[in-house]
């Protein structure tokens, strides 16, 4: 399953399932890798792992979408 990190409050990470939009709370210590708001996390065998490559792909798509919207506004 893939999750996006919604926010971090103390040692609790609120994650959102990318497909269902359901939110869960997990401990920051349960995540392998450096986590921050916006991180993409994959759950494998009850282990949460940061997926840096997927995060970069999603950020690139969002930047491209923002640029397209800016261009529409300017025209």
KAFENGI-V357303 format. One record per residue. N is the residue number from 1. RES is the residue in three letters. SS is DSSP state (~ for helix, > for strand, _ for the rest). PSI is psi as a letter, one per 30 degrees, with the letter a starting at -180 (* if undefined). NEAR is the number of other C-alpha atoms within 12 Angstrom. Layout:
n=N res=RES ss=SS psi=PSI near=NEAR
n=N res=RES ss=SS psi=PSI near=NEAR
//
This chain:
n=1 res=UNK ss=_ psi=k near=23
n=2 res=UNK ss=> psi=k near=26
n=3 res=UNK ss=> psi=l near=36
n=4 res=UNK ss=> psi=k near=38
n=5 res=UNK ss=> psi=j near=37
n=6 res=UNK ss=> psi=e near=26
n=7 res=UNK ss=> psi=l near=24
n=8 res=UNK ss=> psi=k near=23
n=9 res=UNK ss=> psi=j near=16
n=10 res=UNK ss=_ psi=c near=13
n=11 res=UNK ss=_ psi=g near=16
n=12 res=UNK ss=> psi=k near=21
n=13 res=UNK ss=> psi=k near=29
n=14 res=UNK ss=> psi=j near=30
n=15 res=UNK ss=> psi=l near=36
n=16 res=UNK ss=> psi=k near=28
n=17 res=UNK ss=> psi=k near=21
n=18 res=UNK ss=_ psi=e near=23
n=19 res=UNK ss=_ psi=e near=11
n=20 res=UNK ss=_ psi=f near=13
n=21 res=UNK ss=_ psi=g near=16
n=22 res=UNK ss=_ psi=k near=17
n=23 res=UNK ss=> psi=k near=19
n=24 res=UNK ss=> psi=l near=20
n=25 res=UNK ss=> psi=k near=24
n=26 res=UNK ss=> psi=l near=26
n=27 res=UNK ss=> psi=k near=20
n=28 res=UNK ss=~ psi=f near=27
n=29 res=UNK ss=~ psi=f near=18
n=30 res=UNK ss=~ psi=f near=22
n=31 res=UNK ss=> psi=k near=30
n=32 res=UNK ss=> psi=k near=22
n=33 res=UNK ss=_ psi=l near=18
n=34 res=UNK ss=_ psi=k near=19
n=35 res=UNK ss=_ psi=k near=32
n=36 res=UNK ss=_ psi=l near=27
n=37 res=UNK ss=_ psi=k near=22
n=38 res=UNK ss=_ psi=f near=27
n=39 res=UNK ss=_ psi=k near=35
n=40 res=UNK ss=> psi=k near=36
n=41 res=UNK ss=> psi=k near=38
n=42 res=UNK ss=> psi=k near=30
n=43 res=UNK ss=> psi=j near=23
n=44 res=UNK ss=> psi=k near=16
n=45 res=UNK ss=_ psi=h near=8
n=46 res=UNK ss=_ psi=g near=13
n=47 res=UNK ss=> psi=k near=19
n=48 res=UNK ss=> psi=k near=29
n=49 res=UNK ss=> psi=k near=29
n=50 res=UNK ss=> psi=k near=31
n=51 res=UNK ss=_ psi=j near=28
n=52 res=UNK ss=~ psi=e near=21
n=53 res=UNK ss=~ psi=e near=15
n=54 res=UNK ss=~ psi=e near=21
n=55 res=UNK ss=~ psi=e near=25
n=56 res=UNK ss=~ psi=e near=16
n=57 res=UNK ss=~ psi=e near=15
n=58 res=UNK ss=~ psi=e near=19
n=59 res=UNK ss=~ psi=e near=18
n=60 res=UNK ss=~ psi=e near=14
n=61 res=UNK ss=~ psi=e near=14
n=62 res=UNK ss=~ psi=e near=15
n=63 res=UNK ss=~ psi=e near=14
n=64 res=UNK ss=~ psi=e near=14
n=65 res=UNK ss=~ psi=e near=14
n=66 res=UNK ss=~ psi=e near=14
n=67 res=UNK ss=~ psi=e near=14
n=68 res=UNK ss=~ psi=e near=14
n=69 res=UNK ss=~ psi=e near=13
n=70 res=UNK ss=~ psi=e near=12
n=71 res=UNK ss=~ psi=e near=11
n=72 res=UNK ss=~ psi=e near=10
n=73 res=UNK ss=~ psi=e near=9
n=74 res=UNK ss=~ psi=f near=8
n=75 res=UNK ss=_ psi=* near=7
//
